[in-house]
Amino acid sequence: MILCIGLAADPTFLHGLRALAAAALPFTVVDLPTLALYGELTVPLDDLRATVIRTGDGETEVVLDEVRAVWCRPLNVSAAAPSPGAAHRADGQYQALCRVLEAVDVPVLNPPWREATNSAKLLHAVALAPVARWRIPRSCLTNDPDTARAFVRSCPRGTIVKGVGATKTWVTLYGSEHERRLPRLRHSPALLQERIVGPDVRVHVVADRAFAESIRSPDVDYRTVHGANRYAALSLPQAVLEGCQRLVDHTRVPFLGVDFKIEETTGDWYFLEANSMPCYEGYDVRADGAISRALLDWLTAPHMPGAVRRPSGPFRYTT
């Protein structure tokens, strides 16, 4: 049985559940808000595999020792709880589950806290780019308006403004409205990057397989555009494939959504981030379900005790 932990309101989680159902694989679902409101989590500290999850519906009781693999998209929902007591339960259950899934001898896709550098975007890029042997865009993380102005002046093709932390933010092109807001930097830093003009690339890495797509968009953040983006499957350069393999080995995370920009005039690739909890459903639909099939292969494959499944050979690009 495959244990699925996430939120029923998460479209990516629902997409994965539909793939499991279509493949007729046995699985059990734990919705974290339902668990916090009505369920119960028991963690024996002397035997983590004896952890029991009761969802409160009177039917679902999961003993971790009976689970073949875990697919999780855990989010801390305590801030949305209807009462302080429910918030306390939600936070405690989230913290406990994350620690158990990191430590327990069960294959987990993906271990929730395995790749923690993405809580700070620039740290994440600086930490992982050398591992993969990729370059990143020129960047400036600052809360000083004068430093920000100087960096903007040094970027003749424009400057990108991003959020600093793990909370989802939209990428914007630096303009006059940002210039007016620069004094606010003293209270909240921002991440500035030199604009790379050219297509975006998303690579979904599942163990030893890679699925790549280029995105051309009229906006600097293609996620904000609907109906105008142009998507195309993309064959990856060997250096990118090898870098993906090094990232999987280094992070011990079997499923990554890796983002790049390609400079259109030079063809140079720039690494942006490697998300260990990617929203992949749109890419999967365009790939005719290939990413889902790779995830199901990982979840049902034999695993060595205590190990994340390692690539069995060279990385391969798959369409």
Steps between C-alpha positions, in 0.01 A plus 500: 500500500616854421429763764413843358523800733392846391205734455179421317500867389841464329454447121842333471413253776170419331677450167728243658209320665322478165812341348514242780132420453534471121787254548287296743769519767397456865533825693366678808451875527559716806366854464690714751213740591271203562768335712538815711127544555387142550794261493781375718872446452693264727880488474682242717845652539665160544358366172408759235369235264226431753363853443120492465287753312124500563310741280188513715258365239475171688647311207856614431776384733848488357794328667821621340654153520236378252578769243703422189586863423387852587413783263466825688430866430485622861396856577460653843131597506498628860461864395162417343368302798161605642619510861822525703465135603466383142795719400713342772401150387564578132844644570597215732387234253681671214826527697475141620420356155785687337746371758371143475512497120856629508615232745288192429629206296234532228544639144363855498429718197608760604648522850345829619805667650774331300582807287461798731707765321199604288365688800743773388511537122848642455656260754328217312642605164849567636504168688378276215643662186860395578383143565342480157779712343258759366507878506232725650393850398681792662306558821467749782321433828474822696296724727703807408337730239833642377643151444187404311521811277863430420422141405209606278728747318748216435239292315461650149240242388281548804463371855271231637342540846424187705395403849778393734349199677307183429158667485374508143541841336469625144802613305481858369716723284649792693328824406404844624255355754789311663714813503230676704488212746874468558485661849290200610803274450624609842212303653496203262786395270449399137689285253609674180640312202637606165239427236575204274314552173388170353282197568435339836566128541343267756660158547318243712747245634369167630787280621695430179251654256462858382208671325571844357284773355585844367260788558487819299279764655414865436545564874808466721307252719335246273289370790290818488408455132220280370448419135799691362796285606665261255610165644725244332674180605874554515803274464748580775872566458720238662631752753144566622424127527818438694426795727154360573656170602742677732211691660305180568810339649584806710153581632383136523166625365365278220250749353607852407357778287807679368464847344732670252521800271678482164664817372368520145801680349769269642314176577639503856294324768438660840377303801217654707385236749430132565160470668458186709120535506424610144156566356529276196147426380493741206834375371383141548184557296707641213737200532206259472545378859868407468598670829223320689607166355857561615378592851288184519799294383705646785229438759457137397866412436707289741693722740796426719413542869588842630587645162357730241495315171812593308531525123586156357701651215550819302220753498273476201282758337148368448217637291 
